[in-house]
Amino acid sequence: MDIFKIEGPVKLEGKIEISGSKNAALPIMAAALLAPGKTTIKGTPYLADIVVMANLLSSLGATVQRNDNFDISIDTSNIDNPVGDYEIVRKMRAGICILGPLLARCGKATVSMPGGCAIGDRPVDIHLRGLRELGAEIHLENGNIVATAPNGLTGKKLFLGGPFGSTVLGTANILMAATLAKGQTVIESAACEPEISDLANCLNKMGAKITGIGSPRLIVQGVNQLKPVEYKVIGDRVEAGTFMIAAAITSGKLELTNCCLDGMGAVVDRLEKIGVTVEPNNGGCFVWQNGPVKPADITTQPYPGFPTDLQAQFMALLALADGNSVITEKIFPDRFMHVAELNRMAANLRKEGPSVIIVGVKNLVAAPVMASDLRASAALVLAAMAAKGTTVINRVYHIDRGYEKIEQKLNAVGAKISREKI
């Protein structure tokens, strides 16, 4: 198992290129199932989750290859085993994204129910409800979702809202299935995240007929077939937000390239509120912090609200604010396992129901800590770069799921991170 040893405090200065979006690439990889032939996805990050999805597609019968430029080609000419095995699907929530495409392409699919998640309960009932409304017959058997569409799928008007807002992966699943359904499908309360828009744009390039992209009302006119394409994924806005916070927490200055600010309004707003400057620059931006970090209140919400995937990282930054802050989690109310670890580093955080009260401290102090999930890992890396001493972070395999070569990128701009095996 790998650990990170991080010496702090440091001041980051330099340029970082933002990798392609993991959350966009995963459903687009699944979408390749809809079009027999070879689809090439450019700009995919080299991450553990991407490797898992590649293995999952290979298990279905696809041929998956990656070239030296980290582009992935997926040949889905022969999908002869429409089964998402538990041993693969359990490693990654996004494995559920093969359900809709398999059902539309093969008329049947058996996919393991995804396992538990460290950030809280993430049920798939909305996925199944939406597919049933399109005409699928679904039942659970031995921990598997068994779905068939003996008469094909038929378009319908359906609502995908849930208790915590729209569902991103659910929207992706239903959207992909609807492209090959008979007639028109109208998806109300669709997720509006840029990653869903990227998927829809890719599907349209494949020959789908989707309108309303970027809105909570997607309209899909079913077609008879889709064609394989070459498509480049968008930059990763969560990685970009994490590195923006890295510049702020170290009182440094970074230039981020391949960073589109259009989908980051809520993040930029909160950064500017606490005294961080974000200056657009030719498809990227400069980010720097001057003076003390100001306190702020943050509530996570579905897009275009503040993203839950940056909650932990902002908490690390606000732990050093000059005053008191409150972060309220409205998407995954249990997503606070990083609180105890940040407190080990001398932060002053107190959980109150779905909120955390943050009393700013002047300094963080190095300590041995343990990562509990992907974004909590990033928060601990940020805190460690600002803390006095050498922090040891255990379970860094979490961070490898979502950040491509994070220690190399940060070390190139002034961090002192070593990866060691124990």
C-alpha positions in Angstrom: 0.0 0.0 0.0 1.3 3.5 -0.9 1.5 6.5 1.5 2.3 10.1 0.9 4.9 12.0 3.0 4.3 15.7 2.6 6.6 18.4 4.0 5.1 21.8 4.8 4.6 24.6 4.7 5.3 25.3 1.0 4.4 28.1 -1.5 3.2 26.9 -4.9 4.2 28.8 -8.0 4.1 27.8 -11.6 1.8 26.2 -14.3 -0.3 23.1 -14.1 -2.3 21.5 -17.0 -5.7 20.2 -15.9 -6.4 16.6 -17.0 -9.5 15.4 -18.8 -12.5 15.0 -16.7 -12.9 11.5 -15.1 -16.6 12.1 -14.5 -17.1 13.0 -18.2 -14.9 10.2 -19.6 -16.5 7.3 -17.6 -20.1 7.6 -19.1 -18.7 8.4 -22.5 -16.7 5.2 -22.4 -19.9 3.4 -21.6 -21.7 5.2 -24.5 -19.3 3.5 -26.9 -21.4 0.4 -26.3 -24.2 2.0 -28.3 -22.3 2.1 -31.6 -20.7 -1.1 -32.9 -17.2 -0.3 -34.1 -14.2 1.7 -32.9 -14.8 4.8 -30.8 -11.8 6.9 -29.8 -12.0 9.1 -26.7 -9.2 11.7 -26.5 -7.9 13.4 -23.4 -8.9 10.7 -21.0 -6.9 10.9 -17.7 -4.9 7.9 -16.6 -6.7 7.0 -13.4 -7.7 3.9 -11.5 -11.4 4.4 -12.3 -10.7 4.7 -16.0 -8.7 1.4 -15.9 -11.6 -0.2 -14.0 -14.1 0.9 -16.7 -11.8 -0.3 -19.4 -11.7 -3.7 -17.7 -15.4 -3.7 -17.4 -15.9 -3.0 -21.1 -13.4 -5.7 -22.0 -15.3 -8.2 -19.9 -18.4 -7.5 -22.0 -16.5 -8.4 -25.2 -15.1 -4.9 -26.2 -11.5 -4.4 -27.2 -10.0 -1.5 -25.3 -6.6 0.1 -26.1 -4.7 3.2 -24.9 -2.0 4.9 -27.0 1.0 7.0 -25.9 -1.1 10.2 -25.9 -3.5 8.6 -23.3 -6.3 8.4 -25.9 -8.6 5.4 -25.5 -10.0 3.4 -28.4 -12.9 1.1 -27.7 -14.0 -1.4 -30.3 -17.5 -2.6 -29.5 -18.1 -4.7 -32.6 -18.6 -7.8 -30.5 -20.5 -7.4 -27.3 -21.3 -11.0 -26.5 -21.4 -11.0 -22.7 -23.8 -8.3 -21.4 -22.9 -8.9 -17.8 -21.4 -6.5 -15.3 -19.7 -8.7 -12.8 -19.7 -7.9 -9.1 -15.9 -8.2 -8.8 -15.5 -5.3 -11.3 -18.6 -3.2 -10.6 -18.0 -3.1 -6.9 -14.8 -1.1 -7.4 -16.5 2.0 -8.9 -20.0 3.5 -8.7 -19.8 4.6 -12.4 -19.9 0.9 -13.4 -23.7 1.2 -13.3 -23.5 3.4 -16.4 -23.3 0.3 -18.6 -26.8 -0.7 -17.7 -28.7 1.7 -20.1 -26.4 1.2 -23.1 -26.4 -2.6 -22.8 -30.2 -2.7 -22.5 -30.6 -0.5 -25.6 -27.9 -2.3 -27.6 -28.5 -5.9 -26.6 -32.1 -5.9 -25.2 -30.8 -7.4 -22.0 -28.3 -6.7 -19.3 -27.2 -8.2 -15.9 -25.3 -5.7 -13.8 -24.2 -6.2 -10.2 -25.8 -3.8 -7.7 -23.0 -1.3 -6.8 -21.6 -1.7 -3.3 -21.5 0.8 -0.4 -19.7 4.1 -0.6 -17.6 5.9 2.0 -19.4 9.2 1.3 -22.9 7.8 2.1 -25.8 6.0 0.6 -26.1 6.3 -3.2 -29.1 4.2 -4.3 -29.8 3.4 -8.0 -33.6 3.3 -7.7 -34.0 6.4 -9.9 -32.0 4.6 -12.7 -34.2 1.6 -12.5 -37.4 3.6 -12.3 -36.4 5.5 -15.5 -35.5 2.4 -17.4 -38.8 0.7 -16.4 -40.7 3.7 -17.7 -38.9 3.2 -21.0 -40.3 -0.3 -21.1 -37.6 -2.4 -19.4 -38.5 -5.3 -17.2 -36.2 -5.4 -14.2 -35.8 -7.5 -11.1 -33.1 -8.2 -8.6 -31.5 -11.6 -8.4 -28.5 -12.7 -6.2 -27.4 -9.1 -5.9 -27.7 -8.4 -9.6 -29.9 -6.1 -11.6 -31.4 -8.2 -14.3 -33.0 -6.1 -17.0 -34.7 -7.1 -20.3 -36.5 -5.2 -23.0 -38.2 -7.9 -25.1 -40.1 -5.4 -27.2 -37.3 -2.8 -27.2 -37.4 0.6 -25.4 -40.1 3.2 -26.1 -39.7 6.9 -25.4 -41.7 8.5 -22.7 -41.9 11.7 -20.6 -40.3 10.9 -17.2 -39.1 12.7 -14.1 -35.7 12.0 -12.5 -35.8 14.1 -9.4 -34.8 12.6 -6.1 -34.7 13.6 -2.4 -31.3 15.3 -3.0 -32.0 16.7 -6.4 -31.2 15.3 -9.8 -29.0 12.3 -10.3 -26.0 12.6 -12.5 -25.3 8.9 -13.2 -29.1 8.3 -13.4 -29.4 11.0 -16.1 -26.5 9.5 -18.0 -28.0 6.0 -17.9 -31.5 7.1 -19.1 -30.1 9.5 -21.7 -27.9 6.8 -23.3 -30.8 4.3 -23.3 -33.2 6.8 -24.8 -31.0 7.5 -27.9 -32.1 4.1 -29.3 -35.6 4.0 -27.9 -38.6 4.3 -30.3 -40.1 7.8 -30.4 -39.4 10.7 -28.2 -38.2 10.7 -24.6 -38.5 13.8 -22.4 -36.3 13.8 -19.3 -37.5 16.3 -16.6 -35.3 17.2 -13.7 -32.2 16.0 -15.6 -28.8 16.7 -14.1 -27.3 19.8 -15.7 -23.6 19.2 -14.9 -21.1 20.0 -17.6 -20.2 16.3 -17.6 -23.8 15.4 -18.7 -23.6 18.1 -21.4 -20.3 16.6 -22.6 -22.0 13.1 -22.8 -24.9 14.6 -24.7 -22.6 16.4 -27.2 -20.7 13.1 -27.7 -24.0 11.2 -28.3 -25.1 13.8 -30.8 -21.8 13.4 -32.7 -22.6 9.7 -32.8 -25.9 10.5 -34.5 -28.3 10.9 -31.6 -30.9 13.7 -31.6 -30.7 15.4 -28.2 -31.9 19.0 -27.5 -32.1 21.0 -24.3 -28.4 20.2 -23.5 -27.3 22.0 -20.3 -30.9 22.4 -19.1 -33.0 20.3 -16.7 -35.3 19.3 -19.6 -33.6 17.0 -22.1 -35.5 15.9 -25.2 -34.3 12.8 -27.1 -35.7 11.7 -30.4 -34.8 8.1 -30.8 -32.8 6.9 -33.8 -32.3 3.4 -35.3 -28.5 3.3 -34.8 -25.5 5.3 -33.7 -22.0 5.4 -35.2 -18.6 5.3 -33.6 -16.7 8.6 -33.4 -13.6 10.4 -32.2 -14.3 12.7 -29.3 -12.3 14.8 -26.8 -13.5 15.1 -23.2 -13.7 18.4 -21.3 -11.2 19.4 -18.6 -11.8 18.2 -15.0 -13.5 21.0 -13.1 -13.0 19.3 -9.8 -9.3 18.9 -10.3 -9.2 22.5 -11.4 -11.0 23.6 -8.2 -8.6 21.5 -6.1 -5.6 23.2 -7.6 -7.2 26.6 -7.2 -7.5 25.9 -3.5 -3.9 24.6 -3.5 -2.8 28.0 -4.7 -4.8 29.7 -2.0 -3.9 27.5 1.0 -0.2 27.9 0.3 -0.4 31.6 -0.4 1.0 30.9 -3.9 0.2 31.7 -7.5 -0.7 29.1 -10.2 -1.5 29.2 -13.8 -4.0 26.5 -14.8 -4.4 25.5 -18.4 -7.2 23.4 -20.0 -9.4 25.0 -17.4 -12.8 26.2 -18.5 -14.3 28.5 -16.0 -17.8 28.4 -17.6 -18.9 25.5 -15.4 -17.2 26.8 -12.2 -19.3 29.9 -11.3 -20.2 28.8 -7.8 -16.6 27.8 -7.0 -15.1 31.0 -8.3 -17.7 33.0 -6.4 -16.7 31.4 -3.1 -13.0 31.7 -3.8 -13.4 35.4 -4.5 -15.5 35.8 -1.4 -12.6 34.6 0.8 -10.0 36.7 -0.9 -8.7 34.5 -3.8 -8.2 36.1 -7.2 -9.2 34.1 -10.2 -8.1 35.8 -13.5 -9.2 34.2 -16.8 -6.4 33.6 -19.3 -6.8 32.1 -22.8 -8.6 28.9 -21.9 -7.3 28.8 -18.4 -6.7 31.1 -15.5 -4.3 32.5 -12.9 -5.1 32.0 -9.3 -3.5 33.6 -6.3 -4.1 34.5 -2.6 -3.0 37.7 -1.0 -3.5 38.4 2.7 -5.5 36.3 5.2 -8.2 33.9 4.1 -11.7 35.3 4.9 -14.4 33.1 6.4 -17.4 32.0 4.3 -20.6 30.0 4.4 -21.0 27.2 1.8 -23.9 24.9 1.0 -23.4 22.1 -1.5 -26.1 21.8 -4.1 -26.7 20.2 -7.5 -25.1 22.0 -10.4 -24.9 25.0 -10.9 -24.7 25.2 -7.1 -21.5 24.5 -5.2 -20.2 21.0 -5.9 -20.1 18.4 -3.2 -16.9 17.1 -4.7 -15.1 20.3 -3.5 -16.6 20.4 0.0 -13.7 18.7 1.7 -11.0 20.7 -0.1 -12.7 24.0 0.9 -13.0 22.8 4.4 -9.2 22.5 4.6 -8.8 26.0 3.3 -11.4 27.5 5.6 -9.7 25.8 8.6 -7.1 28.6 8.2 -9.6 31.4 7.7 -9.6 34.5 9.9 -12.9 33.9 11.5 -15.7 31.3 11.6 -17.3 29.5 8.7 -20.1 27.0 8.1 -20.2 24.2 5.4 -23.6 22.5 4.9 -23.7 19.3 2.9 -27.0 18.9 1.0 -26.0 16.1 -1.4 -24.4 13.5 0.8 -25.1 14.4 4.4 -22.7 11.8 5.7 -19.7 13.1 3.7 -17.7 14.3 6.6 -15.2 11.5 7.4 -12.4 14.0 6.8 -13.4 16.2 9.7 -11.7 14.0 12.3 -8.5 13.7 10.2 -8.3 17.5 9.7 -8.8 18.0 13.5 -5.8 15.7 14.0 -3.8 18.4 12.1 -5.0 21.1 14.7 -8.0 22.3 12.7 -11.0 23.3 14.8 -14.0 21.7 13.2 -17.3 20.6 14.8 -20.0 18.5 13.0 -23.6 19.6 13.7 -26.0 17.4 11.7 -25.5 18.0 8.0 -23.2 21.0 8.8 -19.7 21.6 10.0 -18.8 24.7 12.1 -15.2 25.8 11.3 -13.3 28.0 13.7 -10.3 29.3 11.9 -6.8 28.6 13.3 -3.6 30.4 12.5 -1.6 27.2 11.7 -2.1 23.5 10.9 0.3 21.0 12.3 1.6 17.8 10.6 0.2 14.5 11.8 -0.3 10.9 10.5 -3.8 10.8 8.9 -5.9 8.4 6.9 -7.8 9.1 3.6 -11.4 7.8 3.7 -12.5 8.7 0.1 -11.3 10.4 -3.1 -12.0 14.0 -2.2 -11.1 13.7 1.4 -7.7 12.5 0.2 -7.3 15.7 -1.7 -8.3 17.8 1.3 -5.6 16.1 3.4 -2.9 16.8 0.7 -3.9 20.5 0.7 -3.8 20.7 4.5 -0.5 18.9 4.6 1.1 21.4 2.2 0.1 24.3 4.5 0.9 22.5 7.8 4.2 22.7 9.8 6.2 19.5 9.6 5.9 16.2 7.7 2.4 14.7 7.3 1.9 11.0 6.5 -1.3 10.2 4.5 -2.3 6.6 4.4 -4.6 4.9 1.9 -3.6 7.2 -1.0 -5.1 4.7 -3.4 -8.2 6.7 -3.0 -6.6 9.8 -4.6 -5.4 7.7 -7.5 -9.0 7.1 -8.5 -9.5 10.8 -9.4 -6.3 12.8 -9.7 -3.8 12.0 -12.4 -0.2 12.0 -11.1 -1.1 14.6 -8.4 2.2 14.4 -6.6 4.1 15.0 -9.8 2.0 18.0 -10.8 2.3 19.6 -7.3 6.0 18.8 -6.9 6.6 20.6 -10.2 5.3 23.8 -8.7 7.0 23.7 -5.3 5.4 20.9 -3.3 7.4 18.4 -1.3 5.5 15.1 -1.7 7.0 11.6 -1.8 5.1 8.4 -2.5 6.4 5.4 -0.5 5.3 1.8 -0.1 4.6 0.3 3.3 
